[in-house]
Amino acid sequence: MCFDIYRKAAIGDSVFTVALQCNETVEGQVDAMTIATNKYGTVLHSKYACPSPPSSGTSTGLSIGSILVITFSCIIIVYIMCGILLNKYARQVEGKEVFPNYSFWADFPYLIKDGCVFTFECLGRLCGKDSSRGGYASI
């Protein structure tokens, strides 16, 4: 059995303490609250308070997100490798243009910047914060 002070909360002069106690057979059980002079406390018995979680006997394996990240990473690596080989040997390209779609990837940061500027300008006009551009001239 493991016993651990989990949280102490002080409100004014009062202190409330929750203690966690490891019990691998209980999902969650709370003892009655103890009350002393401005001191309150309780004990929570749970299998989730144990240092290592109890094994259920089944392994879940990789999550969907992990599988997607691994798959996407492999596709990107194959794309880059095949593109470099194709450009170097089939198209006889030299230098940094060997990288597949080099001109697009060289412009990509600027395209992202242009998209952000456009979006913020549109949002500014919608919110009425961009009164200096366009619109009617004051008389």
ROSEKOL-468199 format. One record per atom (N, C-alpha, C): x, y, z; chain; atom name. Coordinates in steps of 0.001 Angstrom, whole numbers. Example, Ala and Ser with C-alpha at 12.3 -4.5 7.8 and 13.67 -1.06 7.14 Angstrom:
BEGIN
{atom {13190; -5690; 7800}; A; N}
{atom {12300; -4500; 7800}; A; CA}
{atom {13200; -3300; 7800}; A; C}
{atom {12850; -2250; 7080}; A; N}
{atom {13670; -1060; 7140}; A; CA}
{atom {12900; 30; 7870}; A; C}
% end
This chain:
BEGIN
{atom {841; -1176; 0}; A; N}
{atom {0; 0; 0}; A; CA}
{atom {888; 1241; 0}; A; C}
{atom {532; 2151; -847}; A; N}
{atom {1256; 3405; -977}; A; CA}
{atom {348; 4531; -512}; A; C}
{atom {900; 5476; 213}; A; N}
{atom {101; 6579; 745}; A; CA}
{atom {808; 7872; 390}; A; C}
{atom {109; 8780; -267}; A; N}
{atom {752; 9991; -756}; A; CA}
{atom {-181; 11178; -572}; A; C}
{atom {360; 12283; -49}; A; N}
{atom {-421; 13515; 56}; A; CA}
{atom {-487; 14106; -1344}; A; C}
{atom {-1692; 14298; -1843}; A; N}
{atom {-1861; 14779; -3212}; A; CA}
{atom {-2004; 16287; -3275}; A; C}
{atom {-2867; 16849; -2473}; A; N}
{atom {-3149; 18273; -2621}; A; CA}
{atom {-3491; 18879; -1276}; A; C}
{atom {-2935; 20036; -1011}; A; N}
{atom {-3335; 20835; 141}; A; CA}
{atom {-3835; 22153; -403}; A; C}
{atom {-5024; 22520; -14}; A; N}
{atom {-5587; 23797; -447}; A; CA}
{atom {-5897; 24617; 784}; A; C}
{atom {-5406; 25830; 823}; A; N}
{atom {-5638; 26703; 1969}; A; CA}
{atom {-6563; 27835; 1556}; A; C}
{atom {-7630; 28018; 2309}; A; N}
{atom {-8554; 29129; 2110}; A; CA}
{atom {-8625; 29857; 3440}; A; C}
{atom {-8005; 30999; 3500}; A; N}
{atom {-7932; 31711; 4768}; A; CA}
{atom {-7091; 30906; 5744}; A; C}
{atom {-7662; 30597; 6909}; A; N}
{atom {-6961; 29784; 7900}; A; CA}
{atom {-7281; 28306; 7749}; A; C}
{atom {-8223; 27955; 6873}; A; N}
{atom {-8634; 26562; 6698}; A; CA}
{atom {-7725; 25859; 5702}; A; C}
{atom {-7461; 24582; 5957}; A; N}
{atom {-6629; 23765; 5078}; A; CA}
{atom {-7390; 22489; 4750}; A; C}
{atom {-7448; 22157; 3454}; A; N}
{atom {-8101; 20928; 3008}; A; CA}
{atom {-7046; 20037; 2371}; A; C}
{atom {-6951; 18782; 2823}; A; N}
{atom {-5938; 17853; 2348}; A; CA}
{atom {-6608; 16631; 1740}; A; C}
{atom {-6155; 16257; 538}; A; N}
{atom {-6603; 15019; -104}; A; CA}
{atom {-5394; 14107; -188}; A; C}
{atom {-5527; 12918; 349}; A; N}
{atom {-4444; 11943; 300}; A; CA}
{atom {-4859; 10801; -618}; A; C}
{atom {-3936; 10339; -1443}; A; N}
{atom {-4190; 9219; -2337}; A; CA}
{atom {-3573; 7967; -1747}; A; C}
{atom {-4332; 6886; -1766}; A; N}
{atom {-3823; 5620; -1261}; A; CA}
{atom {-3976; 4572; -2347}; A; C}
{atom {-2898; 3871; -2633}; A; N}
{atom {-2898; 2845; -3667}; A; CA}
{atom {-3673; 1623; -3188}; A; C}
{atom {-4654; 1209; -3974}; A; N}
{atom {-5409; -16; -3721}; A; CA}
{atom {-5787; -566; -5088}; A; C}
{atom {-5077; -1607; -5543}; A; N}
{atom {-5233; -2104; -6905}; A; CA}
{atom {-6579; -2762; -7172}; A; C}
{atom {-7382; -2988; -6149}; A; N}
{atom {-8674; -3642; -6356}; A; CA}
{atom {-9832; -2654; -6405}; A; C}
{atom {-9578; -1385; -6139}; A; N}
{atom {-10656; -397; -6053}; A; CA}
{atom {-10507; 615; -7187}; A; C}
{atom {-11617; 899; -7880}; A; N}
{atom {-11625; 1917; -8936}; A; CA}
{atom {-11509; 3312; -8335}; A; C}
{atom {-12247; 3572; -7294}; A; N}
{atom {-12210; 4859; -6619}; A; CA}
{atom {-13161; 4855; -5439}; A; C}
{atom {-12642; 5106; -4255}; A; N}
{atom {-13457; 5122; -3040}; A; CA}
{atom {-12909; 6221; -2135}; A; C}
{atom {-13815; 7050; -1619}; A; N}
{atom {-13417; 8173; -775}; A; CA}
{atom {-13851; 7892; 655}; A; C}
{atom {-12913; 8051; 1599}; A; N}
{atom {-13239; 7905; 3021}; A; CA}
{atom {-14034; 9119; 3489}; A; C}
{atom {-14620; 8973; 4648}; A; N}
{atom {-15347; 10092; 5250}; A; CA}
{atom {-14372; 11230; 5548}; A; C}
{atom {-14869; 12439; 5492}; A; N}
{atom {-14032; 13608; 5715}; A; CA}
{atom {-13729; 13744; 7202}; A; C}
{atom {-12470; 14025; 7501}; A; N}
{atom {-12078; 14294; 8885}; A; CA}
{atom {-12030; 15801; 9078}; A; C}
{atom {-12549; 16230; 10202}; A; N}
{atom {-12624; 17665; 10475}; A; CA}
{atom {-11963; 17938; 11814}; A; C}
{atom {-10998; 18839; 11796}; A; N}
{atom {-10371; 19326; 13020}; A; CA}
{atom {-10444; 20852; 12949}; A; C}
{atom {-9820; 21523; 13870}; A; N}
{atom {-9868; 22979; 13892}; A; CA}
{atom {-9265; 23540; 12611}; A; C}
{atom {-10117; 24046; 11732}; A; N}
{atom {-9712; 24637; 10457}; A; CA}
{atom {-8904; 23687; 9575}; A; C}
{atom {-8991; 22383; 9818}; A; N}
{atom {-8278; 21397; 9010}; A; CA}
{atom {-9271; 20331; 8579}; A; C}
{atom {-9364; 20140; 7270}; A; N}
{atom {-10272; 19158; 6699}; A; CA}
{atom {-9446; 18210; 5843}; A; C}
{atom {-9839; 16956; 5811}; A; N}
{atom {-9079; 16008; 5013}; A; CA}
{atom {-9888; 14787; 4654}; A; C}
{atom {-9444; 14115; 3601}; A; N}
{atom {-10061; 12869; 3179}; A; CA}
{atom {-9011; 12016; 2489}; A; C}
{atom {-9330; 10738; 2330}; A; N}
{atom {-8428; 9795; 1676}; A; CA}
{atom {-9159; 9193; 483}; A; C}
{atom {-8498; 9173; -664}; A; N}
{atom {-9039; 8572; -1872}; A; CA}
{atom {-8279; 7283; -2142}; A; C}
{atom {-8992; 6157; -2131}; A; N}
{atom {-8404; 4850; -2431}; A; CA}
{atom {-8677; 4543; -3900}; A; C}
{atom {-7631; 4223; -4666}; A; N}
{atom {-7831; 3956; -6089}; A; CA}
{atom {-6653; 3189; -6657}; A; C}
{atom {-6934; 2402; -7711}; A; N}
{atom {-5848; 1713; -8409}; A; CA}
{atom {-5025; 2698; -9242}; A; C}
{atom {-5588; 3877; -9523}; A; N}
{atom {-4883; 4892; -10301}; A; CA}
{atom {-3881; 5683; -9455}; A; C}
{atom {-3884; 5471; -8155}; A; N}
{atom {-2930; 6132; -7273}; A; CA}
{atom {-1656; 5315; -7113}; A; C}
{atom {-1625; 4128; -7711}; A; N}
{atom {-452; 3258; -7598}; A; CA}
{atom {677; 3784; -8489}; A; C}
{atom {1942; 3545; -8088}; A; N}
{atom {3074; 4042; -8869}; A; CA}
{atom {3078; 3550; -10314}; A; C}
{atom {2722; 2295; -10545}; A; N}
{atom {2623; 1793; -11915}; A; CA}
{atom {1202; 1294; -12121}; A; C}
{atom {604; 1604; -13265}; A; N}
{atom {-785; 1202; -13466}; A; CA}
{atom {-926; -312; -13505}; A; C}
{atom {-2019; -837; -12978}; A; N}
{atom {-2221; -2281; -13021}; A; CA}
{atom {-2409; -2733; -14463}; A; C}
{atom {-1772; -3841; -14813}; A; N}
{atom {-1872; -4317; -16192}; A; CA}
{atom {-3211; -5005; -16404}; A; C}
{atom {-3827; -4689; -17535}; A; N}
{atom {-5115; -5294; -17847}; A; CA}
{atom {-4935; -6574; -18644}; A; C}
{atom {-3705; -6874; -19051}; A; N}
{atom {-3448; -8099; -19788}; A; CA}
{atom {-3522; -7913; -21293}; A; C}
{atom {-4021; -6788; -21748}; A; N}
{atom {-4096; -6541; -23185}; A; CA}
{atom {-3229; -5343; -23530}; A; C}
{atom {-2591; -5417; -24671}; A; N}
{atom {-1760; -4325; -25156}; A; CA}
{atom {-2505; -3606; -26271}; A; C}
{atom {-2579; -2292; -26172}; A; N}
{atom {-3313; -1526; -27174}; A; CA}
{atom {-2471; -1250; -28411}; A; C}
{atom {-1156; -1323; -28326}; A; N}
{atom {-304; -1058; -29476}; A; CA}
{atom {-226; 420; -29802}; A; C}
{atom {18; 713; -31074}; A; N}
{atom {152; 2097; -31516}; A; CA}
{atom {-1219; 2735; -31701}; A; C}
{atom {-1282; 4017; -31420}; A; N}
{atom {-2528; 4748; -31621}; A; CA}
{atom {-2663; 5138; -33092}; A; C}
{atom {-3843; 5593; -33472}; A; N}
{atom {-4091; 6032; -34848}; A; CA}
{atom {-3173; 7202; -35204}; A; C}
{atom {-2996; 8132; -34264}; A; N}
{atom {-2117; 9276; -34514}; A; CA}
{atom {-681; 8852; -34773}; A; C}
{atom {-186; 7889; -33999}; A; N}
{atom {1181; 7395; -34200}; A; CA}
{atom {1326; 6745; -35565}; A; C}
{atom {334; 5961; -35954}; A; N}
{atom {376; 5300; -37262}; A; CA}
{atom {369; 6339; -38381}; A; C}
{atom {-455; 7381; -38243}; A; N}
{atom {-505; 8428; -39267}; A; CA}
{atom {815; 9187; -39368}; A; C}
{atom {1430; 9505; -38226}; A; N}
{atom {2712; 10227; -38242}; A; CA}
{atom {3797; 9376; -38889}; A; C}
{atom {3855; 8090; -38555}; A; N}
{atom {4856; 7196; -39146}; A; CA}
{atom {4630; 7072; -40647}; A; C}
{atom {3377; 6886; -41062}; A; N}
{atom {3057; 6755; -42486}; A; CA}
{atom {3405; 8029; -43243}; A; C}
{atom {3011; 9181; -42712}; A; N}
{atom {3295; 10457; -43371}; A; CA}
{atom {4804; 10686; -43482}; A; C}
{atom {5549; 10379; -42432}; A; N}
{atom {7004; 10554; -42459}; A; CA}
{atom {7643; 9664; -43519}; A; C}
{atom {7191; 8420; -43609}; A; N}
{atom {7736; 7507; -44621}; A; CA}
{atom {7426; 8001; -46031}; A; C}
{atom {6207; 8498; -46250}; A; N}
{atom {5832; 9010; -47573}; A; CA}
{atom {6700; 10212; -47945}; A; C}
{atom {6949; 11107; -47000}; A; N}
{atom {7787; 12284; -47270}; A; CA}
{atom {9214; 11860; -47621}; A; C}
{atom {9757; 10910; -46884}; A; N}
{atom {11127; 10451; -47145}; A; CA}
{atom {11223; 9810; -48525}; A; C}
{atom {10255; 8961; -48873}; A; N}
{atom {10256; 8317; -50191}; A; CA}
{atom {10095; 9367; -51293}; A; C}
{atom {9222; 10354; -51087}; A; N}
{atom {9014; 11436; -52062}; A; CA}
{atom {10324; 12177; -52330}; A; C}
{atom {11034; 12540; -51268}; A; N}
{atom {12283; 13291; -51432}; A; CA}
{atom {13344; 12429; -52111}; A; C}
{atom {13495; 11181; -51661}; A; N}
{atom {14526; 10309; -52238}; A; CA}
{atom {14252; 10019; -53714}; A; C}
{atom {13016; 9651; -54045}; A; N}
{atom {12683; 9352; -55446}; A; CA}
{atom {12799; 10600; -56313}; A; C}
{atom {12397; 11750; -55783}; A; N}
{atom {12511; 12995; -56539}; A; CA}
{atom {13951; 13358; -56831}; A; C}
{atom {14813; 13190; -55852}; A; N}
{atom {16237; 13491; -56057}; A; CA}
{atom {16837; 12545; -57090}; A; C}
{atom {16538; 11248; -56962}; A; N}
{atom {17072; 10280; -57923}; A; CA}
{atom {16548; 10545; -59332}; A; C}
{atom {15270; 10851; -59465}; A; N}
{atom {14681; 11139; -60774}; A; CA}
{atom {15309; 12384; -61393}; A; C}
{atom {15442; 13442; -60605}; A; N}
{atom {16013; 14683; -61136}; A; CA}
{atom {17488; 14530; -61487}; A; C}
{atom {18229; 13797; -60674}; A; N}
{atom {19667; 13679; -60896}; A; CA}
{atom {19992; 12782; -62087}; A; C}
{atom {19335; 11624; -62187}; A; N}
{atom {19734; 10656; -63210}; A; CA}
{atom {18850; 10681; -64455}; A; C}
{atom {17560; 10901; -64325}; A; N}
{atom {16692; 10889; -65509}; A; CA}
{atom {16670; 12249; -66191}; A; C}
{atom {16658; 13321; -65421}; A; N}
{atom {16563; 14669; -65999}; A; CA}
{atom {17907; 15387; -66055}; A; C}
{atom {18949; 14784; -65516}; A; N}
{atom {20310; 15331; -65542}; A; CA}
{atom {20384; 16729; -64922}; A; C}
{atom {19676; 16948; -63819}; A; N}
{atom {19669; 18240; -63135}; A; CA}
{atom {20821; 18263; -62137}; A; C}
{atom {21459; 19414; -61991}; A; N}
{atom {22575; 19568; -61053}; A; CA}
{atom {22262; 20661; -60042}; A; C}
{atom {22994; 20684; -58955}; A; N}
{atom {22866; 21735; -57947}; A; CA}
{atom {21651; 21544; -57052}; A; C}
{atom {21192; 22670; -56491}; A; N}
{atom {20087; 22587; -55540}; A; CA}
{atom {18754; 22297; -56207}; A; C}
{atom {18667; 22411; -57536}; A; N}
{atom {17440; 22087; -58253}; A; CA}
{atom {17179; 20586; -58291}; A; C}
{atom {18123; 19782; -57774}; A; N}
{atom {17925; 18334; -57690}; A; CA}
{atom {16772; 18020; -56738}; A; C}
{atom {16595; 18851; -55733}; A; N}
{atom {15499; 18645; -54773}; A; CA}
{atom {14174; 18733; -55526}; A; C}
{atom {13248; 17793; -55299}; A; N}
{atom {11995; 17793; -56061}; A; CA}
{atom {11171; 19056; -55817}; A; C}
{atom {10684; 19647; -56912}; A; N}
{atom {9878; 20875; -56873}; A; CA}
{atom {10592; 21984; -56106}; A; C}
{atom {11864; 22176; -56422}; A; N}
{atom {12689; 23136; -55699}; A; CA}
{atom {12105; 24542; -55727}; A; C}
{atom {11627; 24987; -56882}; A; N}
{atom {11124; 26363; -56975}; A; CA}
{atom {9918; 26572; -56060}; A; C}
{atom {9044; 25560; -55961}; A; N}
{atom {7899; 25681; -55051}; A; CA}
{atom {8366; 25772; -53602}; A; C}
{atom {9264; 24883; -53185}; A; N}
{atom {9705; 24867; -51785}; A; CA}
{atom {10541; 26095; -51446}; A; C}
{atom {11231; 26677; -52441}; A; N}
{atom {11978; 27913; -52196}; A; CA}
{atom {11023; 29079; -51970}; A; C}
{atom {9878; 29075; -52664}; A; N}
{atom {8882; 30144; -52508}; A; CA}
{atom {7909; 29887; -51362}; A; C}
{atom {7898; 28700; -50813}; A; N}
{atom {6890; 28311; -49820}; A; CA}
{atom {6825; 29246; -48610}; A; C}
{atom {7949; 29643; -47986}; A; N}
{atom {7849; 30569; -46842}; A; CA}
{atom {7190; 31897; -47216}; A; C}
{atom {7470; 32398; -48418}; A; N}
{atom {6868; 33656; -48853}; A; CA}
{atom {5375; 33482; -49135}; A; C}
{atom {4998; 32309; -49640}; A; N}
{atom {3577; 32029; -49863}; A; CA}
{atom {2821; 31969; -48538}; A; C}
{atom {3443; 31381; -47522}; A; N}
{atom {2836; 31335; -46183}; A; CA}
{atom {2675; 32756; -45645}; A; C}
{atom {3713; 33578; -45798}; A; N}
{atom {3643; 34973; -45338}; A; CA}
{atom {2523; 35720; -46049}; A; C}
{atom {2428; 35566; -47375}; A; N}
{atom {1370; 36239; -48135}; A; CA}
{atom {-13; 35800; -47668}; A; C}
{atom {-172; 34513; -47406}; A; N}
{atom {-1457; 34013; -46924}; A; CA}
{atom {-1819; 34581; -45567}; A; C}
{atom {-841; 34684; -44666}; A; N}
{atom {-1098; 35248; -43334}; A; CA}
{atom {-1451; 36731; -43428}; A; C}
{atom {-704; 37479; -44247}; A; N}
{atom {-988; 38912; -44405}; A; CA}
{atom {-2388; 39110; -44968}; A; C}
{atom {-2745; 38345; -45989}; A; N}
{atom {-4071; 38448; -46590}; A; CA}
{atom {-5161; 38137; -45563}; A; C}
{atom {-4966; 37069; -44793}; A; N}
{atom {-5965; 36679; -43794}; A; CA}
{atom {-6134; 37755; -42736}; A; C}
{atom {-5034; 38293; -42211}; A; N}
{atom {-5132; 39312; -41170}; A; CA}
{atom {-5732; 40614; -41703}; A; C}
{atom {-5440; 40950; -42957}; A; N}
{atom {-6058; 42143; -43536}; A; CA}
{atom {-7564; 41958; -43692}; A; C}
{atom {-7979; 40777; -44139}; A; N}
{atom {-9424; 40507; -44269}; A; CA}
{atom {-10106; 40540; -42909}; A; C}
{atom {-9483; 39938; -41908}; A; N}
{atom {-10061; 39954; -40561}; A; CA}
{atom {-10111; 41370; -40013}; A; C}
{atom {-9087; 42164; -40303}; A; N}
{atom {-9071; 43555; -39854}; A; CA}
{atom {-10197; 44359; -40474}; A; C}
{atom {-10451; 44137; -41768}; A; N}
{atom {-11552; 44834; -42425}; A; CA}
{atom {-12897; 44383; -41874}; A; C}
{atom {-13037; 43088; -41590}; A; N}
{atom {-14299; 42588; -41035}; A; CA}
{atom {-14556; 43138; -39641}; A; C}
{atom {-13504; 43316; -38867}; A; N}
{atom {-13655; 43819; -37498}; A; CA}
{atom {-13696; 45343; -37452}; A; C}
{atom {-13495; 46004; -38574}; A; N}
{atom {-13553; 47459; -38615}; A; CA}
{atom {-12302; 48139; -38121}; A; C}
{atom {-11193; 47436; -38039}; A; N}
{atom {-9960; 48021; -37526}; A; CA}
{atom {-9105; 48603; -38639}; A; C}
{atom {-9516; 48434; -39880}; A; N}
{atom {-8712; 48889; -41006}; A; CA}
{atom {-9430; 50030; -41713}; A; C}
{atom {-9627; 51149; -41011}; A; N}
{atom {-10369; 52269; -41582}; A; CA}
{atom {-9490; 53152; -42458}; A; C}
{atom {-8168; 52988; -42402}; A; N}
{atom {-7282; 53853; -43171}; A; CA}
{atom {-7251; 53471; -44643}; A; C}
{atom {-7568; 52246; -44985}; A; N}
{atom {-7530; 51801; -46372}; A; CA}
{atom {-8938; 51742; -46940}; A; C}
{atom {-9051; 52109; -48182}; A; N}
{atom {-10326; 51977; -48881}; A; CA}
{atom {-11404; 52821; -48235}; A; C}
{atom {-12634; 52537; -48561}; A; N}
{atom {-13744; 53266; -47974}; A; CA}
{atom {-13853; 54660; -48567}; A; C}
{atom {-14650; 55475; -47967}; A; N}
{atom {-14891; 56836; -48436}; A; CA}
{atom {-13924; 57807; -47769}; A; C}
{atom {-13561; 58843; -48497}; A; N}
{atom {-12700; 59879; -47949}; A; CA}
{atom {-13545; 60826; -47111}; A; C}
{atom {-12976; 61316; -46032}; A; N}
{atom {-13709; 62256; -45186}; A; CA}
{atom {-13693; 63638; -45828}; A; C}
{atom {-14748; 64393; -45607}; A; N}
{atom {-14884; 65721; -46223}; A; CA}
{atom {-14512; 66783; -45209}; A; C}
% end
